[in-house]
Amino acid sequence: MNACIRSVVRTAVSRGVTVMGIRRGYDGLVRGEVVPMDAASVGGILNRGGTILLTARSERFRTREGQAEAVETLQHHGIEGLVVIGGEGSFHGARVLGTEWGVPVVGVPATIDNDIAGTESSIGFDTAVNVALEAIDKIRDTAASHERIFVIEVMGRSVGFIALEVGLAGGAEAILIPEVPFDIHAVCQRITGGRRRGKISSIVVVAEGAADALEIGRQIEQITGLDTRQTILGHIQRGGTPTAFDRVLAARLGFAAVDQLLAGRRTCMVGTVGNAIEVNDIDAAWTIEKKIDLSRHQLAQVLSV
Ligand code: F6P
């Protein structure tokens, strides 16, 4: 997100536009937490995870009164357009500001879950996948040395994008995602079949929205009789040095967002499809169905024998 903030600020400054940052998202907008930003204020942040502007959930902004306060903040500071960087919740807020309060707003998708339609990848997804992959590679060392099964839970809310990507990249013997129903006995058969062929360890990647990794681990140990451990990667996936892919994506989307605002486009979102920038109405984020590529799941099954 820092790479995107940098891009928005420096693109706008290069066009002669004054930029303000809103601290703590909608909560800060309601409370008037506005800070002036210039090209220098976003120096040295490109390689830092998270966001220098901080983030927060806002109950107040869900109410009409809270929204009125947010709009008042914008008017008070003479803010004529808003770039919202975030996930689905942020986009719903952006739609409300755009359609119900007439605020010119552009959304930039940033969530590790990658569950926003209108873009193939959202900012943070690639970094989260790589952080999880590094962890899985390390766990694989113990799994192999101790001839164990490891069940590893990754984030993703109700979708399996992280699990599928990291499972395929990490050679997981089974990948459990909400989009594909699974049978625990079939998972165990894959594991025991692998043992018979000489495999000494197995990794099962579980999306948090698919099942409880602790329970899956208990069931696998009970059914197979093999030594099994569980690891929940958790918030480690939300931090770390952003990958080159994410930084470039953030740079391009931040630039595109400013471009759209200056061109007079309203209540829209920017994304990339087939490596090209695509602009959609902000509703596209949830009205278009974002399909997971199930052929990757099949590929992982074929390769991790
Ligand atoms: O939406 C991003 C995400 O990291 C999800 O993958 C996860 O379910 C959730 O946020 C965790 O939220 P919190 O940090 O509030 O526990």
Residues whose N, C-alpha, C, O or C-beta is under 5 A from the ligand:
A	BS01	F6P	D113 M155 G156 R157
